[in-house]
Amino acid sequence: MDFKKLVDNAKKELNLVYNSEKPVVLIGSATCGKSAGSEEISSAIQEECIKNDIECKLVKVGCIGLCYAEPIITIIKANNPPVFYGNVTVELAKELVHKYIDGEDPLEDHALGTIGKGKMENIPNLWTLPVLKPQVRRILRNCGLIDPRNINHYLAKGGYSGLNEALKMEPEVIVEKVKKSGLRGRGGAGFPTGMKWQLCRDEKSDTKYLICNADEGDPGAFMNRSLLESDPHSILEGIVIAAYAIGVQEGYIYCRAEYPLALETLNHAISQMKDAGFLGENILDSGFNFDLKIKVGAGAFVCGEETALIASIEGKRGTPRTRPPFPTTSGLWDKPTVINNVETMASVTLIMQEGPSEFSKVGSEDSKGTKTFSMVGNIYHTGLIEVPLGTTLREVIFAIGGGVANGKKFKAVQVGGPSGGCIPKEFVDTRIDYSSLNVAGAIMGSGGMVVMDEDSCMVDVAHYFLKFTQNESCGKCVPCRLGTKQMLDILTDITEGRGRKDDINLLKELAHAIKDSSLCGLGQGSPNPVLTTLRYFMPEYEAHIQDKACPANHCKELISYVIIPEKCTGCRLCLKSCPADAITGEKKQPHFINQKKCIKCGSCMDLCQGKFDSIKRVSPPIE
């Protein structure tokens, strides 16, 4: 196979997109874009062009990471740099067709930025925007810029060059390169990837397996999904490189059924790989054979744990088992098995394309490279980001995230998902690396990051995450099955005003017992949100228990809604909207809320907020 010829042809095809004589529109069509209305935008542009006999080509691309600005489109015209537009409406899309696609007015006020060579007056370079400037986009380098369903776009960007070079090396050399890079697993615990590969490679067995864990289930996490939807070949290339290095001929991608677009994109990419000679028998004429299958999971969070995942692939109920033996010794069907997550595989691709030294140029002493995070919560710039490991939480939240939304004060950030911890504002300068987060009581996890403002009740936050892990417990071991249920019952009592003085000590005892004796990482990590909120926000627990009050005015059973007579105009909006008929009052006279009838839905305050602001929440509740 002539790899150079493949790449040359691919570059010609991508050149037709970015240097076309006819206008080209890139439509962000990952899950975030679709949910924001990108399909409607695409249809509107297409229909408007057809109706007015305007030439234009539409290309669907993945997520560039600016989820807060979706739907996003990029217009590419000859002799001009590509221009990105965010929060595009159907009306704006139609206007752009006439003003810029068919005219010369780029509607500067609506543009996010430009990329590439050339400048446009009054439109900044996209990469200089505050949300993007601090980022180092390596794993996400192609996301939102290429068609994920077109293998030639990936090839033209240097794709499969790492695999092409790897197949010319001895497998041991590749393992050493991965070790030298300092790559640690991006799925949770951060185990050194090269060491894991070496352990499996050293096992004596005729059959070995490789599994890519794409079972992303943390609340608020979408890093893996976005990468799978936006640049699947970067993951698939890493998988084949890993298989060759370890000595594996059969592999699996384990992806949850809740990711239909990711699964569709993966299946299409695998088919293209086979057609191009990057998968199957005699890959790139190297004599190496490797087959890859997709296993669709049913959505159990516990199946993100490697031994439960293995059980699920084998057709058994997805429950973990004791370790040792570890999967590298006895994994899938009792054969040596390596399990790496989506981002780890994409990092392997990068290492083989650019070299281990280049990979490790960024990062901290014990945490090399970059890490992707999904940023959600009370923050302006929600979305997918990528920063060097060692970056501080302050830089991420305030420089990239734009700070806390609606003028509120920053209170805490949950890092590492349900098994992670809540880090308070006092620790906002904590570095995002494996050791620093552990010291603060959190974990890296797969990369979920939830930002909370001053209105967040930390007791309720702990309750939320523990409820999630308790629901997702497989029930196999007693500490997790019953211990988390007991903790959840105590937290429920505290948030509903039934907390007792000895509940704090009991929560701590249960938490440490569960961490020490649970079978798998789900159970062992489940108390972390409780322990960190107890560590940093003890006064909130004490207020809930002793004063029966919620300092954040959040917990439903510990608040009341009251009308401020001096501010109430008697407009009757709240009275008409109250589903419990709890509000009374004459027109143009101050109203009153009957606390016995009030169901505390908050609809009255939502209606009044921003108009008269005459309704507020108070805690403790009024009898």
C-alpha positions as CSV (number, residue, x, y, z in Angstrom):
1,M,0.0,0.0,0.0
2,D,1.3,3.5,-0.9
3,F,0.6,5.5,2.2
4,K,2.0,8.7,0.8
5,K,-0.4,8.5,-2.1
6,L,-3.3,8.0,0.2
7,V,-2.2,11.1,2.1
8,D,-1.7,13.2,-1.0
9,N,-5.2,12.4,-2.3
10,A,-6.6,13.2,1.1
11,K,-5.0,16.6,1.2
12,K,-6.4,17.4,-2.1
13,E,-9.9,16.5,-0.8
14,L,-9.6,18.6,2.3
15,N,-8.2,21.4,0.2
16,L,-11.4,21.5,-1.7
17,V,-13.2,22.4,1.6
18,Y,-10.8,25.1,2.9
19,N,-9.8,26.6,-0.4
20,S,-12.9,26.1,-2.5
21,E,-13.8,28.6,-5.1
22,K,-17.4,28.2,-4.0
23,P,-18.6,29.1,-0.4
24,V,-18.4,26.3,2.1
25,V,-20.3,26.2,5.4
26,L,-19.2,24.0,8.3
27,I,-22.1,23.0,10.6
28,G,-21.3,21.9,14.1
29,S,-23.2,18.6,14.2
30,A,-22.1,16.8,17.3
31,T,-24.7,16.1,20.0
32,C,-24.4,19.6,21.6
33,G,-24.8,21.3,18.2
34,K,-27.8,19.1,17.3
35,S,-29.5,19.7,20.6
36,A,-29.1,23.4,20.1
37,G,-30.7,23.3,16.7
38,S,-27.9,22.8,14.1
39,E,-30.2,20.6,11.9
40,E,-32.7,23.5,11.6
41,I,-29.8,25.9,10.8
42,S,-28.5,23.5,8.1
43,S,-31.9,23.1,6.5
44,A,-32.5,26.9,6.6
45,I,-29.2,27.6,4.8
46,Q,-29.8,24.8,2.3
47,E,-33.3,25.9,1.5
48,E,-32.4,29.6,1.2
49,C,-29.5,28.8,-1.2
50,I,-31.7,26.6,-3.4
51,K,-34.6,29.1,-3.4
52,N,-32.2,32.0,-4.4
53,D,-30.0,29.9,-6.7
54,I,-26.9,30.5,-4.6
55,E,-24.1,28.0,-4.7
56,C,-22.9,26.7,-1.4
57,K,-21.6,23.4,0.0
58,L,-22.5,22.3,3.5
59,V,-20.1,20.0,5.6
60,K,-21.0,18.6,8.9
61,V,-18.2,18.8,11.5
62,G,-17.9,17.9,15.2
63,C,-17.8,19.9,18.4
64,I,-15.2,22.7,18.7
65,G,-15.9,22.8,22.4
66,L,-17.7,26.1,22.7
67,C,-21.0,24.5,23.7
68,Y,-22.3,27.7,25.3
69,A,-22.2,29.2,21.8
70,E,-24.0,26.4,19.9
71,P,-25.3,26.3,17.2
72,I,-21.9,27.2,15.6
73,I,-21.3,27.5,11.9
74,T,-18.2,28.4,9.9
75,I,-18.3,30.1,6.6
76,I,-15.3,29.7,4.2
77,K,-15.0,31.9,1.2
78,A,-12.1,32.2,-1.3
79,N,-9.5,34.7,-0.4
80,N,-10.9,35.1,3.1
81,P,-10.1,33.3,6.4
82,P,-12.9,31.0,7.7
83,V,-15.3,33.0,9.9
84,F,-17.0,31.3,12.9
85,Y,-20.5,32.4,14.1
86,G,-22.1,31.3,17.4
87,N,-25.6,31.2,18.8
88,V,-26.9,31.1,15.2
89,T,-30.6,31.4,14.7
90,V,-32.6,30.5,11.6
91,E,-33.1,34.2,10.9
92,L,-29.3,34.9,11.3
93,A,-28.5,31.9,9.0
94,K,-30.8,33.3,6.3
95,E,-29.3,36.7,6.7
96,L,-25.7,35.3,6.4
97,V,-26.7,33.5,3.2
98,H,-27.6,36.8,1.5
99,K,-25.1,39.2,3.2
100,Y,-22.0,37.0,3.2
101,I,-22.3,33.7,1.4
102,D,-23.8,35.6,-1.6
103,G,-22.4,39.0,-0.7
104,E,-19.4,40.7,0.9
105,D,-20.7,41.6,4.4
106,P,-19.5,39.1,7.0
107,L,-21.9,40.6,9.7
108,E,-18.9,41.3,12.0
109,D,-21.1,41.9,15.1
110,H,-22.3,38.2,14.9
111,A,-18.8,36.7,14.3
112,L,-16.9,34.8,17.0
113,G,-13.6,34.9,15.2
114,T,-11.5,33.7,12.3
115,I,-8.7,31.1,11.9
116,G,-5.9,30.6,9.4
117,K,-4.1,33.0,7.3
118,G,-5.4,36.5,6.6
119,K,-7.3,38.9,8.8
120,M,-10.7,40.5,8.7
121,E,-11.2,43.9,10.1
122,N,-13.0,44.0,13.5
123,I,-13.1,40.2,13.7
124,P,-10.6,38.7,16.1
125,N,-8.6,35.5,15.6
126,L,-10.7,32.7,17.2
127,W,-7.7,31.3,19.2
128,T,-7.2,34.7,20.9
129,L,-10.7,34.6,22.5
130,P,-10.4,34.4,26.4
131,V,-12.1,31.0,26.4
132,L,-9.6,29.5,23.9
133,K,-6.3,31.5,24.4
134,P,-5.2,29.6,27.6
135,Q,-6.0,26.2,26.1
136,V,-3.5,23.9,24.4
137,R,-5.5,21.9,21.9
138,R,-3.8,18.7,21.1
139,I,-6.3,15.9,21.7
140,L,-9.0,18.3,20.4
141,R,-6.9,19.6,17.5
142,N,-9.3,18.4,14.8
143,C,-12.6,18.8,16.6
144,G,-15.0,21.1,14.8
145,L,-12.6,21.6,11.9
146,I,-13.0,18.3,9.9
147,D,-15.8,16.0,8.9
148,P,-15.6,13.1,11.3
149,R,-17.2,10.8,8.8
150,N,-14.6,11.4,6.2
151,I,-11.3,9.5,6.7
152,N,-9.6,11.7,4.2
153,H,-10.0,14.8,6.3
154,Y,-8.2,13.0,9.1
155,L,-5.5,11.7,6.8
156,A,-4.9,15.2,5.5
157,K,-4.3,16.4,9.0
158,G,-1.5,13.8,9.7
159,G,-3.8,11.0,10.6
160,Y,-2.5,7.4,10.6
161,S,1.1,8.7,10.2
162,G,1.7,7.4,13.8
163,L,0.4,4.0,12.9
164,N,2.4,3.9,9.7
165,E,5.6,4.6,11.6
166,A,4.7,2.3,14.5
167,L,4.3,-0.7,12.2
168,K,7.9,-0.3,11.1
169,M,9.2,-0.5,14.7
170,E,9.6,-3.4,17.1
171,P,6.7,-3.5,19.5
172,E,9.0,-3.1,22.5
173,V,10.2,0.3,21.1
174,I,6.6,1.6,21.0
175,V,6.0,0.5,24.6
176,E,9.2,2.4,25.6
177,K,8.1,5.5,23.8
178,V,4.8,5.5,25.7
179,K,6.7,5.0,29.0
180,K,9.1,7.9,28.1
181,S,6.1,10.2,27.3
182,G,4.9,9.9,30.9
183,L,1.3,9.2,29.7
184,R,-1.0,8.2,32.6
185,G,-4.4,6.7,32.0
186,R,-7.0,9.4,31.5
187,G,-10.0,7.4,32.8
188,G,-9.6,7.8,36.5
189,A,-6.8,6.5,38.7
190,G,-4.0,7.7,36.4
191,F,-2.0,4.4,36.2
192,P,1.1,4.7,33.9
193,T,0.0,3.5,30.4
194,G,3.3,2.2,29.3
195,M,3.7,0.1,32.5
196,K,0.2,-1.4,32.0
197,W,1.1,-2.3,28.4
198,Q,4.4,-3.9,29.6
199,L,2.7,-6.0,32.2
200,C,0.3,-7.4,29.6
201,R,3.0,-7.9,27.0
202,D,5.1,-9.9,29.5
203,E,2.3,-12.4,30.1
204,K,2.7,-15.7,28.4
205,S,-0.5,-16.3,26.4
206,D,-1.4,-17.2,22.8
207,T,-4.4,-14.8,23.1
208,K,-4.6,-11.3,24.5
209,Y,-7.2,-8.6,24.3
210,L,-7.5,-4.9,24.1
211,I,-10.5,-2.9,25.3
212,C,-11.2,0.8,24.8
213,N,-13.4,2.0,27.6
214,A,-15.9,4.5,26.2
215,D,-18.5,3.9,29.0
216,E,-18.6,7.6,30.1
217,G,-21.3,7.9,32.7
218,D,-20.4,10.7,35.2
219,P,-23.1,13.4,35.6
220,G,-22.0,16.4,33.5
221,A,-19.2,14.6,31.7
222,F,-19.1,14.5,27.9
223,M,-15.4,14.5,27.0
224,N,-15.3,11.0,25.5
225,R,-18.6,11.4,23.7
226,S,-17.5,14.7,22.0
227,L,-14.2,13.2,20.9
228,L,-15.9,10.0,19.5
229,E,-18.3,12.2,17.6
230,S,-15.8,14.7,16.4
231,D,-12.5,12.9,15.7
232,P,-13.1,9.1,15.9
233,H,-10.0,8.2,13.9
234,S,-7.7,9.7,16.4
235,I,-9.0,7.2,18.9
236,L,-9.0,4.3,16.5
237,E,-5.4,4.9,15.3
238,G,-4.3,4.8,19.0
239,I,-6.1,1.5,19.5
240,V,-4.4,-0.2,16.6
241,I,-1.0,1.1,17.7
242,A,-1.6,-0.2,21.2
243,A,-2.7,-3.6,19.8
244,Y,0.5,-3.9,17.8
245,A,2.7,-2.9,20.8
246,I,1.0,-5.3,23.2
247,G,0.6,-8.2,20.8
248,V,-3.1,-8.3,20.4
249,Q,-5.2,-9.4,17.4
250,E,-8.7,-8.7,18.7
251,G,-10.1,-5.6,20.5
252,Y,-13.4,-4.1,21.7
253,I,-14.7,-0.6,22.1
254,Y,-17.2,-0.6,25.0
255,C,-19.6,2.3,24.4
256,R,-23.0,3.0,26.1
257,A,-26.2,2.9,24.1
258,E,-27.0,6.4,25.3
259,Y,-24.4,7.7,22.8
260,P,-26.2,6.9,19.5
261,L,-24.4,9.5,17.4
262,A,-21.0,8.4,18.8
263,L,-21.8,4.7,17.9
264,E,-23.0,5.7,14.5
265,T,-19.8,7.7,13.8
266,L,-17.6,4.9,15.2
267,N,-19.2,2.2,13.0
268,H,-18.8,4.4,10.0
269,A,-15.1,5.1,10.8
270,I,-14.3,1.5,11.4
271,S,-15.8,0.6,8.0
272,Q,-13.7,3.3,6.4
273,M,-10.6,2.0,8.2
274,K,-11.1,-1.5,6.8
275,D,-11.6,-0.2,3.3
276,A,-8.4,1.9,3.5
277,G,-6.3,-1.0,4.9
278,F,-5.9,0.3,8.5
279,L,-7.8,-2.5,10.1
280,G,-8.2,-6.2,9.4
281,E,-5.6,-8.5,7.8
282,N,-2.1,-7.4,6.9
283,I,-2.5,-3.7,8.0
284,L,-0.5,-1.4,5.8
285,D,1.3,-4.5,4.3
286,S,3.0,-5.0,7.7
287,G,1.8,-8.6,8.3
288,F,-0.1,-7.4,11.4
289,N,-3.7,-8.5,11.8
290,F,-6.2,-6.8,14.1
291,D,-9.9,-6.9,14.3
292,L,-12.0,-4.4,16.3
293,K,-15.6,-4.8,17.5
294,I,-18.0,-2.5,19.2
295,K,-19.8,-3.7,22.4
296,V,-22.9,-1.6,23.2
297,G,-23.4,-1.2,26.9
298,A,-26.8,-0.8,28.6
299,G,-25.8,2.3,30.5
300,A,-24.9,0.9,34.0
301,F,-22.4,3.3,35.6
302,V,-20.6,0.4,37.3
303,C,-19.6,-1.0,33.9
304,G,-17.1,1.8,33.6
305,E,-15.1,-0.2,36.2
306,E,-12.8,-2.5,34.2
307,T,-13.8,-5.9,35.7
308,A,-17.5,-5.1,35.5
309,L,-16.9,-4.0,31.9
310,I,-15.2,-7.3,31.1
311,A,-18.1,-9.3,32.6
312,S,-20.5,-7.3,30.4
313,I,-18.6,-8.1,27.2
314,E,-18.6,-11.7,28.2
315,G,-22.4,-11.6,28.3
316,K,-22.6,-11.7,32.1
317,R,-24.2,-9.2,34.5
318,G,-21.9,-6.2,34.8
319,T,-20.6,-6.6,38.3
320,P,-17.0,-6.2,39.5
321,R,-14.8,-8.9,40.9
322,T,-11.9,-8.9,43.4
323,R,-8.4,-8.0,42.2
324,P,-5.8,-9.5,41.9
325,P,-5.6,-11.0,39.5
326,F,-5.6,-7.8,37.5
327,P,-6.9,-7.8,33.9
328,T,-3.4,-7.6,32.5
329,T,-2.9,-11.1,34.0
330,S,-6.5,-12.5,33.7
331,G,-9.0,-10.3,32.0
332,L,-11.5,-11.0,29.1
333,W,-12.2,-14.7,29.0
334,D,-9.4,-15.1,31.5
335,K,-6.8,-13.9,29.0
336,P,-4.4,-11.0,29.5
337,T,-6.2,-7.8,28.7
338,V,-5.4,-4.1,28.5
339,I,-8.1,-1.6,29.1
340,N,-7.5,2.1,28.3
341,N,-10.1,4.9,27.9
342,V,-10.9,7.0,24.9
343,E,-8.6,9.9,25.7
344,T,-5.7,7.6,26.6
345,M,-6.0,6.1,23.1
346,A,-6.1,9.5,21.4
347,S,-3.0,10.4,23.5
348,V,-1.1,7.3,22.1
349,T,-1.9,8.5,18.6
350,L,-0.4,11.9,19.4
351,I,2.8,10.3,21.0
352,M,3.4,8.2,17.9
353,Q,2.7,11.1,15.5
354,E,4.8,13.8,17.3
355,G,7.1,11.8,19.6
356,P,7.2,11.3,23.3
357,S,9.3,14.4,24.0
358,E,6.9,16.7,22.2
359,F,4.0,15.1,24.2
360,S,5.7,15.7,27.5
361,K,6.7,19.3,26.8
362,V,3.6,20.4,28.6
363,G,2.2,19.3,31.9
364,S,3.6,19.0,35.4
365,E,6.4,16.8,36.9
366,D,4.2,13.8,37.6
367,S,1.4,14.5,35.1
368,K,2.5,15.0,31.5
369,G,0.5,16.2,28.6
370,T,-2.9,17.9,28.4
371,K,-6.3,16.9,29.8
372,T,-9.7,17.5,28.4
373,F,-12.5,18.6,30.8
374,S,-16.2,19.1,30.4
375,M,-17.1,22.4,32.1
376,V,-20.7,22.7,33.3
377,G,-22.6,24.3,36.1
378,N,-22.9,28.0,37.1
379,I,-20.4,29.4,34.7
380,Y,-20.5,31.5,31.5
381,H,-18.5,29.4,29.1
382,T,-19.8,25.8,29.4
383,G,-18.2,23.3,27.1
384,L,-15.3,21.1,26.3
385,I,-11.8,22.4,27.1
386,E,-8.2,21.1,27.0
387,V,-5.5,22.4,29.2
388,P,-1.9,21.4,30.2
389,L,-1.9,19.3,33.4
390,G,-0.7,21.6,36.2
391,T,-3.0,24.4,35.2
392,T,-4.8,25.9,38.2
393,L,-8.5,25.7,38.9
394,R,-8.6,29.5,38.9
395,E,-7.3,29.7,35.4
396,V,-9.8,27.2,34.2
397,I,-12.9,28.7,36.0
398,F,-12.2,32.4,35.6
399,A,-9.9,32.7,32.5
400,I,-11.4,30.0,30.3
401,G,-14.8,29.6,31.9
402,G,-15.4,33.4,32.1
403,G,-16.2,33.2,35.8
404,V,-19.4,32.5,37.7
405,A,-22.6,33.4,35.8
406,N,-25.2,36.0,36.8
407,G,-22.8,38.0,39.0
408,K,-22.8,35.3,41.7
409,K,-19.8,34.4,43.8
410,F,-17.7,31.3,43.2
411,K,-18.3,28.7,46.0
412,A,-16.9,25.3,45.0
413,V,-16.1,23.0,42.1
414,Q,-16.7,19.3,41.9
415,V,-13.9,17.5,40.1
416,G,-13.8,13.9,39.1
417,G,-17.5,13.0,39.0
418,P,-19.4,11.1,41.7
419,S,-16.2,9.6,43.0
420,G,-14.5,13.0,43.1
421,G,-14.6,15.8,45.6
422,C,-15.9,19.3,46.1
423,I,-13.0,21.8,46.3
424,P,-13.9,25.2,47.9
425,K,-13.0,28.7,46.8
426,E,-10.1,28.8,49.3
427,F,-8.4,26.1,47.2
428,V,-9.0,27.7,43.8
429,D,-5.3,27.9,43.1
430,T,-5.0,24.1,43.3
431,R,-3.1,22.7,40.3
432,I,-5.0,20.2,38.1
433,D,-2.8,17.2,38.3
434,Y,-3.1,13.8,39.9
435,S,-1.2,14.5,43.1
436,S,-2.5,18.0,43.8
437,L,-6.2,17.0,43.4
438,N,-5.7,14.0,45.7
439,V,-4.3,16.2,48.4
440,A,-7.4,18.4,48.1
441,G,-9.6,15.4,48.5
442,A,-10.7,15.0,44.8
443,I,-9.5,12.9,41.9
444,M,-8.9,13.6,38.2
445,G,-11.5,11.1,37.2
446,S,-12.3,11.1,33.5
447,G,-12.6,14.9,33.5
448,G,-15.9,16.1,34.7
449,M,-15.9,19.6,36.3
450,V,-19.1,21.1,37.9
451,V,-18.8,24.8,39.0
452,M,-21.1,25.9,41.8
453,D,-22.0,29.4,43.0
454,E,-23.0,30.9,46.3
455,D,-26.6,29.6,45.9
456,S,-25.5,26.0,45.9
457,C,-26.2,24.0,49.1
458,M,-23.2,21.8,49.7
459,V,-25.2,19.3,51.8
460,D,-27.6,18.9,48.9
461,V,-24.7,18.6,46.4
462,A,-23.3,15.7,48.5
463,H,-26.8,14.2,48.6
464,Y,-27.1,14.5,44.8
465,F,-23.9,12.7,44.0
466,L,-24.4,10.0,46.7
467,K,-27.9,9.4,45.4
468,F,-26.4,8.8,41.9
469,T,-23.8,6.3,43.1
470,Q,-26.3,4.6,45.4
471,N,-28.7,4.1,42.5
472,E,-25.9,2.8,40.3
473,S,-24.5,0.4,42.9
474,C,-24.6,-3.1,41.5
475,G,-25.3,-4.4,45.0
476,K,-22.7,-7.2,44.9
477,C,-20.9,-6.1,48.1
478,V,-22.5,-5.1,51.3
479,P,-20.5,-1.9,52.1
480,C,-21.6,-0.3,48.9
481,R,-25.1,-1.7,48.7
482,L,-26.1,-1.0,52.3
483,G,-23.5,1.5,53.4
484,T,-24.3,4.1,50.7
485,K,-28.1,3.6,51.4
486,Q,-27.5,4.3,55.1
487,M,-25.5,7.4,54.2
488,L,-28.1,8.6,51.8
489,D,-30.9,8.2,54.4
490,I,-28.9,10.3,56.8
491,L,-28.3,13.0,54.2
492,T,-31.9,13.0,53.3
493,D,-32.9,13.5,56.9
494,I,-30.4,16.4,57.2
495,T,-31.7,18.2,54.1
496,E,-35.3,17.7,55.2
497,G,-34.9,19.1,58.7
498,R,-34.7,15.8,60.6
499,G,-30.9,15.8,61.2
500,R,-29.5,14.8,64.6
501,K,-26.4,15.8,66.4
502,D,-24.6,12.5,66.1
503,D,-25.3,12.3,62.3
504,I,-21.9,13.9,61.4
505,N,-19.8,11.3,63.2
506,L,-22.0,8.5,61.8
507,L,-21.5,9.8,58.3
508,K,-17.7,9.9,58.7
509,E,-17.6,6.4,60.2
510,L,-19.7,5.0,57.4
511,A,-17.8,6.8,54.7
512,H,-14.4,5.5,55.8
513,A,-15.8,1.9,56.2
514,I,-17.2,2.0,52.7
515,K,-14.0,3.4,51.2
516,D,-11.9,0.7,53.0
517,S,-14.1,-2.3,52.3
518,S,-16.0,-1.8,49.0
519,L,-15.2,-4.2,46.2
520,C,-14.6,-1.6,43.4
521,G,-13.9,2.0,42.6
522,L,-17.5,3.0,42.5
523,G,-18.1,2.0,46.1
524,Q,-14.6,3.1,47.3
525,G,-15.1,6.6,45.8
526,S,-18.8,7.1,46.5
527,P,-18.2,8.8,49.9
528,N,-15.8,11.4,48.5
529,P,-18.4,14.2,47.9
530,V,-19.6,13.7,51.5
531,L,-16.2,13.7,53.0
532,T,-15.0,16.8,51.1
533,T,-18.2,18.7,51.9
534,L,-17.8,17.7,55.6
535,R,-14.2,18.8,55.5
536,Y,-14.7,22.2,53.9
537,F,-18.4,23.1,54.6
538,M,-19.0,21.8,58.1
539,P,-20.9,25.0,59.1
540,E,-23.6,24.2,56.5
541,Y,-24.1,20.8,58.0
542,E,-24.3,22.3,61.5
543,A,-26.9,24.9,60.3
544,H,-29.1,22.2,58.8
545,I,-28.9,20.0,61.9
546,Q,-28.9,22.5,64.7
547,D,-30.9,25.5,63.3
548,K,-33.0,23.5,60.8
549,A,-31.9,26.1,58.3
550,C,-30.2,26.0,54.8
551,P,-27.7,28.9,54.5
552,A,-28.0,28.7,50.7
553,N,-31.8,28.9,50.9
554,H,-32.0,25.9,48.7
555,C,-33.3,22.8,50.6
556,K,-37.0,22.7,50.0
557,E,-38.1,21.5,53.4
558,L,-36.0,24.2,55.2
559,I,-37.2,27.3,53.3
560,S,-40.3,29.4,53.0
561,Y,-41.4,31.8,50.2
562,V,-42.6,35.2,51.6
563,I,-43.9,38.4,50.0
564,I,-42.3,41.7,50.9
565,P,-45.3,44.0,51.4
566,E,-43.4,47.2,50.5
567,K,-42.4,45.8,47.1
568,C,-45.6,44.0,46.2
569,T,-47.7,46.0,43.6
570,G,-50.6,43.6,43.8
571,C,-50.3,42.7,40.1
572,R,-51.7,39.2,40.8
573,L,-49.3,37.4,38.5
574,C,-48.1,35.2,41.4
575,L,-51.7,34.6,42.6
576,K,-52.8,33.4,39.2
577,S,-49.8,31.1,38.6
578,C,-49.8,29.4,42.1
579,P,-50.7,25.7,41.5
580,A,-51.7,25.3,45.2
581,D,-53.9,28.4,45.5
582,A,-51.6,29.4,48.4
583,I,-51.5,33.2,47.5
584,T,-54.3,35.6,48.4
585,G,-54.7,39.4,48.1
586,E,-56.7,42.1,46.5
587,K,-55.7,43.7,43.2
588,K,-53.1,46.5,43.7
589,Q,-52.7,45.5,47.3
590,P,-49.8,43.5,48.9
591,H,-50.4,39.8,48.7
592,F,-49.8,37.0,51.2
593,I,-48.5,33.4,51.0
594,N,-50.3,30.8,53.2
595,Q,-47.3,28.7,54.4
596,K,-49.5,25.7,55.2
597,K,-50.8,25.5,51.6
598,C,-47.5,26.5,49.9
599,I,-45.8,23.5,48.1
600,K,-42.6,25.5,47.6
601,C,-42.4,25.1,43.9
602,G,-40.9,28.6,43.5
603,S,-43.0,29.6,40.4
604,C,-44.2,32.8,42.2
605,M,-40.6,34.0,42.7
606,D,-39.6,33.1,39.2
607,L,-42.4,35.3,37.8
608,C,-41.7,38.2,40.1
609,Q,-37.9,38.1,39.7
610,G,-36.5,40.9,37.6
611,K,-39.9,42.7,37.6
612,F,-40.6,43.7,41.2
613,D,-38.4,41.3,43.2
614,S,-41.1,41.3,45.9
615,I,-40.8,37.5,46.7
616,K,-37.9,35.9,48.5
617,R,-36.8,32.6,50.0
618,V,-36.0,32.6,53.7
619,S,-34.6,29.9,56.0
620,P,-35.4,28.5,58.5
621,P,-39.0,28.1,57.3
622,I,-41.8,30.1,58.7
623,E,-44.3,28.0,60.6
